[in-house]
Amino acid sequence: MKSPKNNYCPKKLILLFILFSAPHLSFSQTPCGNPIEIRDNITLCQNETFQFGTKLIASPGIYIQTFKTVSTNCDSIVTLGVDYLNNSNFSFTEIISTNENYLFNDQTLTEAGVYKDTLNDANGCDSVLTLTLQVINEQEHCENGIDDDGDGLIDAFDNDCLCLINGMPVNLIPNGGFEEKVGCCRALPNDENMCIDNWVNLSGEGIVYHNPDCWAVLGQELVLEGITLESGLMSGRIRSGASGTNLSGMSLGICLNEPMYAGNTYTLSFDIGRSFQNNLGTFPENMNFTVNGISDCESLENYRFDQNFCQKNLPFELLSSVELIKLGPKWNHFEFEIIPNSTIEAIFLGGNCGAAISPFQNASIFYDNFSIVSIDGLRIKNEINILGNSCQDDPQLSIPNTNNFAIDWYKDSILLPQISGRPFVITPDITANKNGTYHAKVKFEDGRCQLVGPIVIETLDLTLPADTTICPNQNLLLSFAQTDVQYKWQDGSTEPAFSVNTEGLYWVEAQKGDCVFIDSIQVSYAKQRSFLPNDTTICQADSFLITPQAPFDHVLWWESPLMLDGLSVSEDGTYHAFIIDQGCDWLDSIKVSFVEVPELNLGTDTILCQNESLTLMTPPEIRNFQWQDGTNSTAKIVNQPDLYWLKGTINDCVVQDSILIMYEDCKEELFTCEAYLPNSFSPNGDGINDRLKLLSDCDLLSFEMQVYDRWGNLLFSTKDARLSWDGKYNGQLADTGSYLWVVNYQFVNQPEPIRKIETINLLR
């Protein structure tokens, strides 16, 4: 609905018309000279008209009218420029979810569609707003404890919030492709330090590292039929002999980036190439390449190979095995699904401890691209441990091997407040009720995460009520409803409920499994309660409202058939009330007396001449009185202007009165003319304080006024006191802010002119 528009007559013209036609304004008469020329512009909306003197304007253009000022009978020529605005149209799009609404033109919208509204724009013209509303399905917010999308799942367990939905698989083997090295090295005996980062030489034999740059440095060239050697390739031998072992003659070991956990599923993959040297002309038999795992990295040094390695019976777990005799002279890719039976922190490569290799057989193998990744994304063991006694203490939850990762904890799928430190301590500040199902979201550095758990915590929280006071002759039942709990009360009884019928201290001991809980309650009986005001005297009033002191549930007045929270009385008497407060019944009474309040009169407000004084006297019947300055003298001598008051009691009623004492110079004052220069004006077209001018009731002999901006530019100047500044410069609205105006004026019969320089604030 379009609202009515304002009259678009420019405020400048309105004020000029007032100046030219208002006979009540007093100005010095000036003979007419050339006509006063005034120019202004207005902007109208489409299809609007404007009355300009005798002309009705309905189209843009330049219009000229001559106006005559009544007070001076002088002509003024007004030139008006008229422009027309086109109507504005605005379109915008908003998106809400299915459980939200959108307020548009006093309508609450919940459905998608196109909606329109017509308004007045900043210029007062019609504007058409077109809203395109889109409604999309709400997506689950994963940390607010609300089922946002209405699928019955909340936060961590909603499909929108599941872990392991992004990020690349993590290779648990560091430098699995052997690209990282510390130098160029060749097959040198007893190369303990190796030249490949992270890997450990367990055989004590020389290392061959195949890298084109390294072979050029070493001055050697290695050509193998059917195998292309790439940068970062390790080489070793499966060999036999009188001093050999059944394991690889060149074996490597490495610690994993993260442990593999029992029961989790992983993919193990690697590439192997083969080259044989067989003096007997036949392929060697019983040659196996194995990948083995051990439980901790610190033990890896113990798995160095010698002739007696297989007889040591060191514990390790076989993860994969390849029969090398069946390999052709090329790269062969192997991939296995493995489920460790125990926690694996390190692996080592080698042969097996099975049948012996035939004498003098020797075969070289080359391997590359070792990788172990989790199939189901479980990078840590799905295990939450409870530390301490969760029944008596605050439960402490921890997840092994997660010190370097951030963890969010959830109870019953709701995100819990995160407290710094490990383990995670479930204090009353985190959740009032510790019982529930807990999960943990472990967040890794690559953006992936793993949901660990659940673990269920059941504490024996059988809290008795707080110490309480009950009504006389009332019983209190203390009762618990948990099953599989053994109870023992202070009197030796073992029932889950106990009835209290006397004052005293009561306690219970409850036990469920290893949890033992003890609590107590002090029970007292309520004493007689007074809830009505003290007996009171009511001064000069027609009625008095008797209000019982809270708390109470119900109140009944003997003197009234109605159940009212307060009883209004108008006669002397004793009144009784009966209340029920939390099940207790109480009776109380009050005596009410009505009296007339005597009058206290300090006299009428008084004006004294300078050097005069006045003595204010207190009436003899007043008691406990005090003057406004805190004194309590019976006579108050007044010699300064002030508001003096006296307060006290007469016949048990509070009385008070005041008197205003003022002083004046009793000599006859001479009237002088004054001018007022405002410090702000607001040319916003509201008809209030729209122009800047000097204000005075006296006739002016001379007048001159200039307005400057902060940079010293002259914006307005006049010598006619009837004119004023409309807040424009060169036809444009000046900016809001501070301006400087200089006024020189002299009143009639004033001996000297006055010059004032003031700061004026332009507001809108």
C-alpha positions in Angstrom: 0.0 0.0 0.0 1.5 3.3 -1.0 1.5 5.9 1.7 0.4 9.5 1.0 3.2 11.8 -0.3 4.3 15.0 1.3 3.9 18.4 -0.4 7.1 18.7 -2.5 7.2 22.5 -2.2 10.9 23.3 -1.5 11.5 24.4 2.0 13.5 27.4 0.7 10.5 28.7 -1.2 8.2 28.1 1.8 10.5 30.3 4.1 10.7 33.0 1.4 7.0 33.1 1.0 6.7 33.5 4.8 9.2 36.4 4.7 7.4 38.1 1.9 4.0 37.8 3.4 4.3 37.8 7.2 3.3 41.3 8.5 4.1 40.4 12.1 7.9 40.3 11.5 9.7 43.5 12.4 12.4 44.7 10.0 13.8 48.1 9.2 12.1 49.5 6.1 14.3 49.6 3.0 13.3 51.3 -0.3 12.8 48.9 -3.2 15.6 48.6 -5.7 16.1 45.9 -8.2 13.8 42.9 -7.7 15.2 40.1 -5.6 16.0 37.1 -7.7 15.7 33.6 -6.2 16.5 30.3 -7.9 15.7 26.8 -6.7 15.0 23.3 -8.0 12.6 20.6 -7.0 12.2 16.9 -7.9 8.8 15.3 -8.3 7.6 11.7 -8.8 5.9 10.6 -12.0 2.3 11.8 -12.4 2.6 14.4 -9.6 1.7 18.1 -9.9 3.0 21.2 -8.1 1.2 24.5 -7.5 3.8 27.3 -8.2 2.0 30.6 -7.7 -0.7 30.8 -10.3 0.8 27.9 -12.3 0.0 24.2 -11.9 3.2 22.3 -12.9 2.8 18.9 -14.4 6.0 18.5 -16.5 9.7 19.2 -16.2 11.1 22.6 -17.1 12.1 26.1 -15.9 9.2 28.2 -14.4 9.4 31.9 -13.4 6.9 33.7 -11.1 6.9 37.2 -9.5 5.9 37.5 -5.9 5.2 40.7 -3.9 6.3 41.1 -0.3 3.4 42.5 1.8 5.6 44.2 4.4 7.8 46.0 2.0 5.7 46.0 -1.2 8.8 44.9 -3.1 8.9 42.4 -6.0 10.8 39.1 -5.9 11.4 37.0 -9.0 11.5 33.3 -8.3 12.9 30.8 -10.9 12.1 27.2 -10.3 13.6 24.2 -12.0 11.4 21.1 -12.0 12.7 17.5 -12.6 10.8 14.2 -12.6 12.0 10.9 -11.2 11.3 7.5 -12.6 9.8 4.9 -10.3 12.4 2.5 -8.8 12.2 -1.2 -9.1 14.3 -3.5 -6.9 14.7 -7.3 -7.1 16.5 -9.6 -4.7 16.7 -13.2 -3.7 16.7 -14.8 -0.3 17.3 -18.4 0.7 15.8 -20.1 3.8 15.8 -23.6 5.1 12.7 -25.8 5.6 12.4 -25.0 9.3 12.9 -21.2 8.9 10.6 -18.4 7.9 11.1 -15.0 6.2 9.2 -11.7 7.1 8.3 -9.7 4.1 5.7 -6.8 4.0 4.3 -8.0 7.4 3.9 -11.5 5.9 5.6 -14.6 7.4 6.7 -16.6 4.4 7.6 -20.3 4.5 7.1 -21.4 0.9 9.2 -20.7 -2.2 7.8 -18.2 -4.7 7.9 -14.6 -6.0 6.5 -11.9 -3.8 6.0 -8.1 -4.5 5.5 -5.0 -2.4 5.2 -1.3 -3.2 6.9 1.3 -0.9 7.9 4.9 -0.9 11.6 5.3 -1.7 14.0 8.0 -0.2 12.6 10.6 -2.6 9.0 9.8 -1.7 8.3 8.0 -5.0 6.9 4.5 -5.5 9.4 1.6 -5.3 8.4 -1.9 -6.3 10.2 -4.6 -4.4 10.3 -8.1 -5.9 11.4 -11.0 -3.6 12.4 -14.4 -5.0 12.3 -16.8 -2.0 14.0 -20.1 -2.2 13.5 -22.9 0.3 16.2 -25.6 0.7 16.4 -28.6 2.9 18.1 -27.9 6.3 21.5 -29.5 6.7 22.7 -30.9 10.1 24.8 -28.5 12.1 27.3 -30.9 13.7 27.9 -29.2 17.1 24.5 -27.7 18.3 22.8 -30.7 19.9 19.8 -30.4 17.6 18.3 -32.7 14.9 18.4 -29.9 12.3 17.4 -31.9 9.3 14.8 -34.0 11.1 16.2 -37.4 10.3 16.3 -38.6 13.9 20.1 -38.4 14.1 22.0 -35.7 16.0 25.5 -34.2 15.5 28.3 -36.8 15.4 26.0 -39.6 14.3 24.2 -37.8 11.5 25.3 -38.7 7.9 26.1 -35.0 7.3 28.7 -35.1 10.1 30.3 -38.5 9.6 34.1 -38.7 9.8 36.4 -40.2 7.2 34.5 -38.7 4.3 37.5 -36.6 2.9 41.2 -36.6 2.7 43.7 -39.0 1.1 44.6 -42.4 2.6 47.6 -42.1 5.0 50.6 -44.3 4.3 51.8 -45.6 7.7 55.3 -46.4 6.2 57.5 -43.3 6.1 59.7 -43.1 3.0 57.9 -46.1 1.6 59.3 -45.3 -1.9 62.9 -44.8 -0.8 63.0 -41.3 -2.4 64.3 -39.7 0.8 68.1 -40.3 1.2 71.0 -38.8 3.0 73.6 -39.4 0.3 74.8 -41.7 -2.5 76.0 -45.1 -1.3 76.8 -48.5 -2.8 77.2 -52.0 -1.6 79.5 -51.5 1.3 79.9 -54.1 4.1 78.6 -53.2 7.6 76.8 -50.1 6.4 75.2 -49.6 9.8 73.9 -46.0 9.2 72.6 -46.7 5.7 71.8 -43.9 3.4 68.0 -44.0 3.3 66.1 -41.9 5.7 64.0 -43.8 8.3 65.0 -47.3 7.3 67.3 -49.4 9.4 69.9 -51.9 8.1 69.3 -55.1 10.1 71.6 -57.5 8.1 74.9 -55.7 8.4 75.5 -56.2 4.7 76.2 -53.5 2.1 73.4 -51.3 0.7 72.7 -50.7 -3.0 70.7 -47.6 -3.6 69.6 -47.2 -7.2 69.4 -43.6 -8.3 70.6 -42.3 -11.7 72.5 -39.4 -10.0 74.1 -41.7 -7.5 75.2 -44.3 -10.0 76.9 -41.5 -12.0 78.8 -40.4 -9.0 79.8 -43.9 -8.1 81.0 -44.6 -11.6 79.0 -47.8 -12.0 76.3 -48.9 -14.3 73.7 -51.5 -13.5 71.6 -53.1 -16.2 69.0 -55.7 -15.3 67.0 -57.5 -18.0 63.3 -56.6 -17.8 63.6 -54.2 -14.9 63.7 -50.4 -15.2 65.4 -49.0 -12.1 63.9 -45.7 -10.8 65.1 -43.2 -8.3 64.6 -44.4 -4.8 64.9 -48.2 -5.3 66.5 -50.5 -2.7 68.2 -53.7 -3.7 69.0 -56.7 -1.6 69.8 -60.4 -1.9 68.2 -63.6 -0.9 71.2 -65.8 -0.5 72.4 -69.1 1.0 75.6 -70.6 2.1 77.4 -72.2 5.0 77.2 -69.0 6.9 73.8 -67.9 5.6 70.4 -67.8 7.3 67.0 -68.6 6.0 66.1 -64.9 6.1 67.1 -62.2 3.6 70.8 -61.5 3.4 69.9 -57.8 3.1 67.0 -57.0 5.4 65.5 -53.6 6.4 63.4 -52.4 9.3 61.3 -49.2 9.8 59.0 -47.7 12.5 55.5 -46.8 11.3 54.1 -43.3 11.4 51.2 -44.6 13.4 50.6 -48.1 14.9 48.4 -50.7 13.3 45.8 -52.0 15.8 44.5 -55.5 16.3 41.2 -56.1 14.6 41.5 -53.1 12.2 41.8 -53.8 8.4 44.7 -52.5 6.4 46.0 -52.8 2.8 49.7 -53.7 2.4 51.2 -53.2 -1.1 54.7 -53.2 -2.6 56.6 -53.9 -5.8 59.3 -56.5 -6.3 61.8 -57.2 -9.1 64.0 -60.3 -9.4 67.4 -61.2 -10.7 69.0 -64.7 -10.2 72.6 -65.9 -10.0 72.5 -69.7 -9.9 75.8 -71.6 -10.2 73.9 -74.9 -10.7 71.9 -73.6 -13.6 68.5 -74.1 -11.9 66.2 -71.8 -10.1 66.7 -71.7 -6.3 64.0 -73.3 -4.2 62.2 -72.4 -1.0 62.8 -68.6 -1.4 60.2 -66.4 0.3 60.1 -62.7 0.8 58.1 -61.7 4.0 56.9 -58.6 5.7 56.8 -59.0 9.4 55.6 -56.8 12.3 56.7 -56.3 15.9 54.9 -54.6 18.8 57.2 -51.7 19.5 59.8 -49.6 17.7 62.3 -49.8 20.6 62.8 -53.5 20.0 63.6 -53.1 16.3 67.4 -53.1 16.9 67.0 -56.6 18.5 65.9 -58.1 15.1 69.4 -57.9 13.5 70.1 -61.1 11.4 72.8 -63.5 12.1 73.3 -67.3 11.7 71.2 -68.0 14.8 68.3 -65.6 14.2 65.7 -68.2 13.7 66.8 -70.1 16.8 66.3 -67.0 19.0 62.5 -67.3 18.6 62.0 -63.5 18.8 58.3 -62.6 18.7 57.0 -61.2 15.4 53.9 -61.4 13.3 53.9 -62.5 9.7 52.0 -59.9 7.7 52.6 -61.2 4.1 54.7 -63.7 2.2 55.7 -63.9 -1.5 57.3 -66.9 -3.3 60.1 -65.3 -5.2 60.8 -68.3 -7.4 57.6 -67.6 -9.4 58.5 -64.1 -10.3 59.5 -63.1 -13.8 62.3 -60.6 -14.7 60.0 -57.5 -14.3 58.3 -55.4 -11.7 55.6 -57.4 -9.9 53.0 -55.6 -7.8 51.6 -57.3 -4.6 48.7 -56.2 -2.5 47.3 -57.9 0.6 44.5 -57.2 3.1 45.8 -57.8 6.6 44.2 -57.7 10.0 46.9 -57.7 12.7 46.4 -59.9 15.7 48.2 -57.4 17.9 49.4 -53.8 17.9 52.2 -53.3 15.3 54.6 -50.4 15.6 57.4 -51.5 13.3 58.0 -53.8 10.4 61.0 -55.6 8.9 61.6 -57.3 5.5 63.2 -60.7 5.0 62.8 -64.3 4.2 61.3 -67.0 6.5 62.4 -69.4 9.1 61.2 -72.5 7.1 63.2 -75.0 5.1 66.9 -74.3 4.4 68.0 -72.9 1.1 70.1 -75.1 -1.1 73.9 -74.3 -0.9 75.5 -71.7 -3.1 72.2 -70.3 -4.5 72.1 -66.5 -4.7 69.4 -64.3 -6.0 69.1 -60.5 -5.9 65.8 -58.8 -5.5 64.7 -55.1 -5.8 61.7 -53.6 -4.0 59.9 -50.3 -4.0 56.7 -48.5 -3.1 55.9 -50.0 0.2 52.5 -48.8 1.6 50.2 -49.7 4.5 46.9 -47.8 4.6 43.7 -48.3 6.6 40.8 -49.7 4.6 38.1 -48.4 6.9 39.9 -45.2 7.9 40.7 -46.4 11.4 44.0 -44.8 12.0 43.9 -45.4 15.8 42.6 -48.2 17.9 38.9 -48.0 18.5 39.3 -48.0 22.3 38.4 -45.6 25.1 39.8 -46.2 28.5 38.3 -45.1 31.9 40.9 -44.0 34.4 40.2 -43.9 38.1 37.0 -44.8 39.9 34.2 -43.4 37.8 31.7 -44.2 40.6 33.2 -42.0 43.3 35.3 -39.6 41.3 34.9 -37.6 38.2 35.3 -40.1 35.3 38.5 -39.7 33.2 38.5 -40.8 29.6 41.6 -41.4 27.4 42.5 -42.7 24.0 45.9 -44.3 23.5 48.4 -42.7 21.1 46.5 -39.5 20.4 48.6 -36.9 22.2 49.3 -35.1 18.9 45.7 -35.0 17.7 42.8 -32.8 18.6 39.8 -34.6 20.2 36.1 -33.6 20.5 34.1 -35.6 23.1 30.4 -36.5 22.7 27.8 -37.7 25.2 24.7 -39.3 23.8 25.8 -37.8 20.4 25.9 -34.2 21.8 29.2 -32.3 21.7 30.5 -31.6 25.2 32.4 -28.5 26.4 36.1 -29.1 25.7 38.4 -28.7 28.8 42.1 -28.5 28.1 44.3 -31.3 29.3 44.4 -35.0 29.0 42.8 -37.3 30.0 39.3 -35.8 29.5 37.8 -35.3 32.9 34.0 -35.4 33.1 33.3 -32.8 35.8 29.9 -31.3 36.8 30.8 -28.2 34.8 30.8 -30.4 31.7 27.6 -32.4 32.4 25.4 -32.6 35.5 24.5 -36.2 34.9 27.6 -38.3 34.1 25.7 -41.4 33.0 25.5 -41.9 29.3 27.2 -43.2 26.1 30.4 -41.4 25.2 32.2 -41.2 21.8 35.3 -39.2 20.8 36.0 -37.6 17.4 39.8 -37.7 16.8 40.8 -35.1 14.2 44.0 -35.7 12.2 46.3 -33.1 10.6 45.1 -34.0 7.1 41.5 -33.0 7.8 40.3 -36.5 8.3 38.8 -37.7 11.6 37.8 -41.0 13.3 34.9 -41.6 15.6 36.1 -43.7 18.5 33.8 -45.6 20.9 31.2 -46.0 22.3 31.9 -46.4 26.0 29.0 -46.4 28.5 29.3 -44.9 31.9 26.9 -45.8 34.7 27.5 -44.2 38.0 25.6 -44.7 41.2 24.2 -41.2 41.7 21.4 -41.6 44.3 21.3 -38.1 45.7 19.0 -37.4 48.6 17.1 -34.1 48.6 18.7 -31.1 50.2 18.2 -30.4 53.9 14.6 -29.4 54.3 12.0 -28.1 56.7 8.5 -29.8 56.7 5.2 -28.9 58.3 4.3 -30.1 61.8 2.7 -33.6 61.8 3.8 -34.1 58.2 5.8 -37.2 56.9 8.6 -37.1 54.3 9.2 -40.1 52.1 12.8 -40.7 50.9 12.7 -43.1 48.0 15.0 -44.5 45.2 14.0 -46.4 42.1 17.3 -47.9 40.7 17.4 -51.6 40.3 20.2 -54.0 41.4 21.2 -51.7 44.3 21.6 -52.7 47.9 20.5 -50.1 50.5 21.2 -49.5 54.2 19.6 -46.7 56.2 20.8 -45.2 59.5 18.4 -47.5 61.4 19.6 -50.7 59.6 16.6 -51.0 57.3 17.4 -52.2 53.7 14.3 -51.0 51.8 14.7 -48.6 48.9 12.3 -46.2 50.7 12.3 -44.6 54.1 9.5 -42.6 55.8 10.6 -39.6 58.0 8.1 -38.6 60.8 10.5 -36.8 63.3 13.2 -34.2 63.1 16.8 -35.5 62.7 19.7 -36.5 60.5 18.9 -39.3 58.1 21.5 -41.1 55.9 21.6 -44.0 53.4 24.4 -46.2 52.0 23.8 -47.7 48.5 26.0 -50.2 46.7 25.9 -51.5 43.1 28.9 -53.6 42.1 32.0 -51.8 43.1 30.2 -48.4 43.5 29.3 -47.3 47.0 27.3 -44.1 47.6 26.5 -42.4 50.9 24.4 -39.3 51.4 22.4 -37.7 54.2 19.6 -35.2 54.8 18.8 -33.0 57.8 15.0 -32.8 58.4 13.5 -30.0 60.5 9.9 -29.0 61.4 8.7 -25.5 60.5 8.0 -23.1 63.3 5.0 -20.7 63.5 5.3 -18.1 60.8 4.1 -14.4 61.0 3.3 -13.2 57.5 1.1 -10.1 58.0 2.6 -6.6 58.7 2.8 -5.3 62.3 -0.1 -3.4 63.8 -0.2 -0.1 61.9 -1.7 3.4 62.0 -2.9 4.7 58.6 -2.6 8.5 58.2 -5.3 10.4 56.3 -6.2 7.7 53.8 -9.5 6.2 52.8 -8.2 2.6 52.7 -5.2 0.4 53.4 -4.1 -2.7 51.5 -3.0 -5.6 53.8 -0.5 -7.7 51.8 0.8 -11.0 53.2 4.5 -11.5 53.0 5.6 -14.1 50.3 6.0 -16.9 49.8 2.6 -18.5 50.0 0.4 -20.6 47.7 -3.1 -19.5 48.8 -4.5 -16.9 51.2 -8.0 -16.8 52.8 -9.3 -13.7 54.7 -11.8 -14.3 57.5 -13.4 -10.9 56.8 -13.8 -11.6 53.1 -15.4 -14.5 51.2 -12.9 -14.0 48.3 -9.4 -15.5 48.0 -7.4 -12.4 47.4 -3.6 -11.8 47.5 -4.3 -8.6 49.4 -7.2 -7.3 51.5 -8.2 -3.6 51.2 -9.7 -2.2 54.5 -11.2 1.2 55.3 -12.3 0.9 59.0 -10.5 0.4 62.2 -10.3 -3.2 63.4 -8.4 -6.4 63.7 -8.1 -8.5 60.5 -7.2 -12.2 60.2 -5.6 -14.3 57.3 -5.1 -18.0 56.7 -2.3 -19.0 54.3 -1.1 -22.2 52.7 2.7 -22.2 52.1 4.2 -25.3 50.5 1.6 -27.5 52.2 1.8 -25.8 55.6 -1.2 -23.9 57.2 -0.6 -20.7 59.1 -2.8 -18.1 60.8 -1.9 -14.4 61.5 -3.7 -11.1 62.3 -3.1 -7.3 62.2 -4.7 -4.3 63.9 -5.4 -1.3 61.7 -6.2 2.3 62.9 -7.1 5.3 60.7 -6.2 8.9 61.8 -6.2 12.4 60.2 -2.8 13.8 59.3 -2.2 17.3 60.7 -1.0 20.0 58.2 2.6 21.2 58.2 2.9 24.7 56.6 6.2 26.5 56.2 4.6 29.3 54.2 4.5 30.4 50.5 7.5 30.7 48.2 9.2 34.0 48.8 11.5 36.4 47.0 13.8 38.4 49.2 16.0 41.4 48.5 19.7 41.1 48.9 20.9 41.2 52.6 17.4 40.2 53.8 16.8 37.0 55.9 13.9 34.9 57.0 13.3 32.7 60.0 11.4 29.4 59.6 9.9 27.9 62.8 8.9 24.3 63.5 5.5 23.6 65.1 5.7 22.4 68.7 3.9 19.1 68.1 6.4 17.8 65.5 8.7 15.0 66.5 11.8 13.4 64.9 12.1 16.3 62.4 14.9 17.2 60.1 15.7 20.1 57.7 17.0 19.5 54.2 20.6 20.1 55.3 20.3 17.4 58.0 20.0 19.8 61.0 17.2 19.5 63.6 17.0 23.1 65.1 13.5 24.4 65.9 14.3 27.7 64.1 15.9 27.8 60.6 17.5 31.2 59.6 17.4 31.6 55.8 19.9 34.0 54.2 20.6 32.1 51.0 18.4 31.1 48.0 17.4 27.5 48.2 14.5 25.0 48.5 14.0 24.5 52.2 12.0 21.5 53.5 11.1 20.1 56.9 10.1 16.4 57.5 9.0 14.8 60.7 6.1 13.0 62.5 2.9 14.4 64.1 0.7 11.9 65.9 2.6 9.0 64.3 2.0 10.4 60.8 4.8 11.6 58.6 4.4 15.2 57.5 6.5 17.3 55.2 6.5 20.7 53.5 8.8 22.9 51.6 9.3 26.6 50.7 11.4 28.1 47.9 13.4 31.2 48.9 14.8 33.4 46.1 16.8 36.6 46.1 16.8 39.4 43.6 18.5 42.8 43.2 15.7 45.2 44.1 17.2 48.0 41.9 15.4 48.8 38.7 17.0 47.0 35.7 17.5 48.6 32.4 16.3 46.7 29.4 19.0 45.8 26.9 18.6 44.2 23.5 20.1 40.8 22.9 20.6 38.5 19.9 20.5 34.7 19.8 22.8 32.8 17.6 21.9 29.1 17.5 24.6 26.5 17.5 22.9 24.0 15.2 20.1 23.7 12.6 18.6 20.9 10.6 17.6 21.7 6.9 15.8 18.4 6.4 12.5 19.8 5.3 10.5 19.1 8.4 9.6 22.7 9.0 11.5 22.9 12.2 14.8 24.7 12.5 15.4 24.4 8.8 17.3 27.7 8.2 20.2 29.5 9.9 19.6 33.1 10.9 20.1 35.6 13.8 17.2 35.8 16.2 16.3 39.0 18.1 13.2 41.0 19.1 15.0 44.4 18.6 15.3 46.5 15.5 18.7 46.3 13.7 20.6 49.3 12.5 23.0 47.2 10.4 23.6 43.5 9.7 26.0 41.3 7.8 26.4 37.5 7.9 28.9 35.0 6.2 29.1 31.1 6.4 32.4 29.3 5.8 33.3 25.6 5.6 36.2 24.1 7.5 38.6 24.9 4.6 37.6 28.6 4.6 35.4 28.5 1.5 32.6 31.1 1.6 29.3 29.3 1.3 26.7 32.0 2.1 26.8 35.8 2.6 24.0 38.4 3.1 23.5 41.9 4.5 19.7 41.5 4.7 18.6 40.3 8.2 15.5 38.9 6.6 17.5 36.3 4.7 18.9 33.1 6.1 21.0 30.1 5.0 19.1 27.0 3.8 22.1 24.6 4.2 22.9 24.6 0.4 25.9 25.6 -1.6 25.7 26.1 -5.4 22.3 24.5 -5.3 23.5 21.3 -3.6 22.9 20.2 0.0 26.0 20.8 2.1 27.4 17.9 4.1 26.5 17.4 7.7 29.1 18.7 10.1 30.5 21.9 11.6 30.7 25.3 9.8 31.9 28.8 10.8 29.5 31.7 10.6 30.5 35.4 11.2 27.8 37.9 12.2 28.2 41.7 12.4 25.2 43.6 13.7 24.2 46.8 15.6 20.9 47.4 17.3 19.0 50.8 17.0 20.1 53.1 19.9 23.1 50.9 20.5 26.4 52.8 20.6 28.7 50.1 19.2 28.4 47.3 16.6 28.8 43.7 17.7 30.8 41.0 15.9 30.4 37.3 16.7 32.2 34.3 15.3 30.4 31.0 16.1 30.5 27.3 15.1 27.3 26.0 13.7 26.5 22.2 13.4 24.5 21.2 10.3 22.3 18.2 11.1 19.9 16.2 8.9 
